[in-house]
Amino acid sequence: MKILYYHRNSISLCFFLISFFLLLQWGAISYGDGLSPSEPEFLRDKYHAIERKLEKGSGPTLFYVESSMNQNASHIDIYGTVKYPFDIVQNELLIPANWCQIILSHPDIRACTYKKEVNDIWLLNVYHVQKYSEPLDTAYQLKFIYRLGKRQPGYFHFAVTAPEGPSKTRDHHLGLEAIPLGKNMTFIHFRYSFGYNALEYYIMKIFGGSKIGFSIIGTDSAGNPVYVEELRGSAERDVVFHYLAILAYLDTRKALPSQRYESRFSEYYNLTMLFKKQLFEMEKHDYLSYKRQDLESQKRLQTDLCN
């Protein structure tokens, strides 16, 4: 999971004085609250509460984003419907190794490897970079622990956690839960949260850049929606990148093995272009070129890990 970066060598003496002032105001610091499963009843109620908002989605990608951010933690929740039976979604998304295939579509992920430990514990090592053009050897390795959570008829949940992340972030939690909506539809709740201290928060605000997110915070003079920007916008778009990777994975799971990755990367790019205002990074031929290289890197790293 890509997280916001900053460059410390650009921090001036003036900024250190500001930071010192902020240090004096620190209180108790809390971090991500974990990702406790919601229970099927909550998801059914949530679906009915946001059903009309979901219907405003673009084409086949019906999802709704909620987020919050303060000086201690960020939380992003995506609720969406997929046109696949619950059993298919459950069977595909509860295989830890599949997540390395899924997240590789993200522009800033260079590779992902997996390794089984004991019982239902798996280790996922995600290589991600600050910008899509940066090479594998500059990637930060975010080490996730995958744990299978609750599984019952008509509901499943799992979570992956990493105690540390880039830019001194910590308590990274990714979770997914789902329920069926009829015979051929599934409702998904995909969530990501991470923590940091107050100083890192202000550094990220100043040097982390600003991107357009998905939460609507108002309208302009012409009545068009105004979307959240800055840190919160950047965090939202990053999690949406991953959510769309799930959709692309499901859409291409039946492709011929020799064509599967190429089809998946192409489908993923097409999905992101439904939200070009928020997600455009590069032209399609450039994206496919990077992903072909990333796929070869991932295969090599996974082979080395298994030997």
TIFI-182260 format. One line per 10 residues: number of its first residue (from 1); their letters; for each residue x, y, z of C-alpha. Coordinates in pm, whole numbers, plus 32768, in hexadecimal, padded with zeros to 4 digits. Layout:
NUM) A) X/Y/Z | ... .
END
This chain:
1) MKILYYHRNS) 8000/8000/8000 | 8095/8145/7F91 | 80A8/8250/809F | 80FC/83C0/8080 | 826E/8417/807E | 8332/8552/80BD | 8499/85C3/8085 | 8551/861F/81C2 | 8670/86C5/810E | 8581/87E0/80B0 .
11) ISLCFFLISF) 8533/883A/8219 | 85C7/8987/827E | 862E/8A0F/83D0 | 84EC/8AD5/83D5 | 8424/8997/83B8 | 84E3/88F9/84D8 | 8480/8A1F/85B1 | 8316/89EC/854E | 8338/887A/859A | 83C3/88C9/86F0 .
21) FLLLQWGAIS) 8290/899C/8735 | 81B4/8878/86CF | 8277/878B/87AD | 821E/885E/88D7 | 80AE/8829/8889 | 80AD/86B1/886A | 7FBD/85FA/8943 | 7F7B/8489/895B | 7FB0/83E9/8808 | 7ECA/82D9/878A .
31) YGDGLSPSEP) 7EE3/820A/864F | 7E08/8142/8563 | 7CE5/80A2/8617 | 7D0C/7F51/8571 | 7C0E/7EBC/8488 | 7B0B/7E04/854E | 7A0B/7D50/8477 | 78BA/7DFD/8466 | 77C9/7CD4/8462 | 76DB/7C88/8341 .
41) EFLRDKYHAI) 75BE/7D57/83D2 | 768E/7E93/83CC | 76F0/7E5C/8261 | 7586/7E21/81F9 | 7519/7F60/82AB | 763D/801D/8211 | 75E2/7FA7/80B5 | 747E/8024/80D6 | 74F8/816E/8168 | 75DC/81B9/8040 .
51) ERKLEKGSGP) 7523/8101/7F2B | 74C3/8240/7E74 | 7626/82C6/7E8C | 76AC/8184/7DF8 | 75C1/81A7/7CD0 | 7674/82E9/7C72 | 77B6/822A/7C2B | 7862/821F/7ADA | 77FA/80FA/79FF | 784A/7FA9/7A9E .
61) TLFYVESSMN) 790F/803F/7BC0 | 7812/808B/7CCD | 78BF/80F6/7E0D | 78A7/81FD/7F1D | 79CA/828F/7FE3 | 79D0/8306/814B | 7B0B/8387/81F3 | 7B8E/843F/8320 | 7CE2/84CB/837A | 7D7A/8573/84A9 .
71) QNASHIDIYG) 7ED5/85A8/8539 | 7EE3/8440/85B8 | 7E49/835F/84AF | 7D9C/8341/835F | 7C76/825E/830C | 7BE6/8219/81B4 | 7AB3/813E/8179 | 7A33/80D2/8025 | 78E0/802C/7FFF | 7890/7F97/7EAE .
81) TVKYPFDIVQ) 77C8/7E95/7DEE | 785D/7D99/7CFE | 779A/7CCB/7C03 | 781D/7B7C/7C74 | 7784/7A72/7D55 | 77F0/7A7F/7EBF | 7895/7927/7EB1 | 7978/7991/7D92 | 79E0/7AD2/7E44 | 7A1F/7A16/7F88 .
91) NELLIPANWC) 7AE8/78FF/7EE7 | 7BC5/79ED/7E22 | 7C06/7AF3/7F2E | 7C4B/7A03/804D | 7D81/7976/7FA2 | 7EA8/7A43/8026 | 7F80/7A07/7EF4 | 7E74/7AA0/7E16 | 7EA9/7BF0/7EBD | 8003/7C0A/7E26 .
101) QIILSHPDIR) 7F5E/7BE2/7CD3 | 7E55/7CE3/7D2B | 7F27/7DFF/7DB1 | 8030/7DE5/7CA1 | 7F44/7EAD/7BC2 | 7F75/7FE3/7C9A | 805A/80D8/7BDD | 8145/8101/7D04 | 816B/7F92/7D61 | 82A6/7EF9/7CD3 .
111) ACTYKKEVND) 8273/7D98/7D5C | 81D7/7CC3/7E6C | 8243/7B76/7F00 | 8192/7A84/7FE9 | 81FE/7979/80DE | 8135/7898/81C1 | 819C/788B/832E | 80CD/77BE/8424 | 7F5C/7764/841F | 7EA2/7876/8360 .
121) IWLLNVYHVQ) 7FB6/797B/8382 | 805B/79FB/8244 | 8161/7B06/8206 | 8131/7BF6/80E1 | 8257/7CD2/8081 | 81E1/7DFA/7FAF | 82E2/7EC5/7EEC | 825E/8022/7EAA | 82FA/8165/7E35 | 82B4/82D5/7E59 .
131) KYSEPLDTAY) 8278/8305/7CE4 | 8224/8206/7BD8 | 8363/824D/7B14 | 844D/81EE/7C32 | 8501/809D/7C1C | 84D8/7F6B/7CF6 | 861C/7FA3/7DB7 | 8590/80E9/7E47 | 844D/8048/7EBF | 83E7/8040/802C .
141) QLKFIYRLGK) 8395/7EDF/80A1 | 8251/7EE6/8164 | 8239/7D9B/8220 | 80D1/7D30/8259 | 8053/7C12/832F | 7F1B/7B6E/829D | 7E1F/7AD6/838E | 7CDB/7A2F/832E | 7BC1/7ABD/83FF | 7A55/7A5F/841E .
151) RQPGYFHFAV) 79B9/797C/831B | 7850/7909/8327 | 7736/78C9/822F | 76FA/7A0F/8178 | 781B/7AD0/8212 | 7997/7AD5/821E | 7AA3/7BBD/82A2 | 7C1D/7BC8/82A0 | 7D2A/7CC4/82FE | 7E97/7D06/82B5 .
161) TAPEGPSKTR) 7F6B/7DD9/839E | 80C5/7E73/839C | 815A/7F10/84D6 | 8235/8004/8413 | 8227/80C2/82CD | 82DC/81D3/820B | 830D/8331/8295 | 82F4/82AB/83FA | 8189/8248/83CD | 8113/811C/8492 .
171) DHHLGLEAIP) 7FF1/8035/84E3 | 7F8F/7FF8/837B | 7E48/7F38/8365 | 7D9C/7EBD/822C | 7C56/7E00/8248 | 7B44/7D7B/8169 | 79F0/7CE8/81B8 | 78CD/7C8C/80DA | 7766/7C0F/80CE | 7690/7B8E/7FAD .
181) LGKNMTFIHF) 758A/7C6B/7F08 | 74AB/7B73/7E5B | 7531/7A5D/7D7E | 7630/7B11/7CA6 | 7692/7C49/7D6B | 777D/7C83/7E91 | 77A1/7DB0/7F75 | 7908/7DF9/7FDE | 7994/7ED1/80F4 | 7B06/7F1A/80B6 .
191) RYSFGYNALE) 7BBE/7FE4/81BD | 7D1B/8068/81FB | 7DA6/8127/8324 | 7EFC/818E/83A1 | 7F88/825A/84C1 | 809A/835A/84F5 | 80FD/8461/85F1 | 80A7/85D1/85E5 | 81F8/8640/855C | 81ED/8547/843C .
201) YYIMKIFGGS) 808A/85B7/83F0 | 80F1/8722/83C2 | 8222/86BF/82F6 | 8144/85F3/820D | 8050/8713/81F0 | 8164/87FF/8182 | 8237/8718/80A7 | 8149/85FE/804A | 80A7/86AE/7F24 | 7F38/86C6/7ED3 .
211) KIGFSIIGTD) 7E55/85EE/7DFE | 7CE1/85F5/7DB8 | 7C1C/84F3/7E7B | 7ABA/846B/7E64 | 79FA/84FC/7F8B | 791C/861E/7F20 | 7940/8744/800D | 7867/8841/7F57 | 780E/88D3/7E04 | 78A3/89EB/7D33 .
221) SAGNPVYVEE) 77EC/8B17/7CA3 | 7776/8A45/7B7D | 76EB/8936/7C5B | 7800/883C/7C13 | 7883/8763/7D30 | 79BA/87D3/7DEA | 7A94/86B2/7E58 | 7B76/869B/7F86 | 7CE6/86DE/7F3F | 7E33/86F0/7FFB .
231) LRGSAERDVV) 7E95/85CE/80DD | 7D3A/853E/8101 | 7D07/8547/7F89 | 7E54/849A/7F51 | 7DFF/8388/8048 | 7CA7/834E/7FAD | 7D28/832D/7E4B | 7E35/8239/7EB9 | 7D39/814E/7F5A | 7C54/816D/7E29 .
241) FHYLAILAYL) 7D7C/80FD/7D54 | 7D81/7FBD/7E20 | 7C0A/7F8E/7E1A | 7C07/7FA2/7C9E | 7D1E/7E9E/7C9A | 7C2D/7DAF/7D47 | 7B2A/7DEC/7C37 | 7C28/7DB9/7B21 | 7C99/7C74/7BC2 | 7B35/7BED/7BD3 .
251) DTRKALPSQR) 7AE9/7C5D/7A71 | 7C13/7BA3/79DE | 7C23/7A6A/7AB3 | 7BA7/7991/7991 | 7C9C/7A1A/7893 | 7D90/7922/77FA | 7EC4/78FF/78DA | 7FA6/797E/77C3 | 7ED0/7AB7/779D | 7E56/7AE9/7900 .
261) YESRFSEYYN) 7F46/7BF1/797D | 7F41/7CB9/783D | 7DC5/7CB3/7841 | 7DBE/7D12/79B0 | 7EA8/7E39/798B | 7DE4/7EB6/785E | 7C98/7E93/7913 | 7D24/7F40/7A45 | 7D9C/806A/797D | 7C48/8086/78D6 .
271) LTMLFKKQLF) 7B9D/8087/7A2B | 7C7F/819B/7AAF | 7C2F/8270/797F | 7AC3/8277/79E8 | 7B4B/8361/7AF4 | 7C4F/8417/7A26 | 7C31/8557/7AF1 | 7CAB/84A1/7C28 | 7D77/837B/7BAA | 7E2A/83D2/7A68 .
281) EMEKHDYLSY) 7F9F/8395/7A8C | 8022/833C/7930 | 7FBC/82C6/77D7 | 7F4E/815E/77B1 | 807A/80E7/76E8 | 8164/816D/77F7 | 809A/80C8/790B | 809D/7F76/7859 | 8214/7F8F/7821 | 8254/7FCC/7995 .
291) KRQDLESQKR) 816C/7EB2/79FD | 8212/7DB5/7916 | 835C/7E05/79BD | 82BB/7DF2/7B15 | 8227/7C9D/7AC8 | 837E/7C14/7A6E | 8411/7CA9/7BAD | 82FD/7C0E/7C7D | 8330/7AB6/7BE3 | 84A6/7ACA/7C25 .
301) LQTDLCN) 847E/7B3A/7D8E | 837B/7A2B/7DD5 | 845D/7920/7D3D | 8583/7997/7E0E | 84AB/798F/7F46 | 843F/7829/7F07 | 859E/77A6/7EC1 .
END
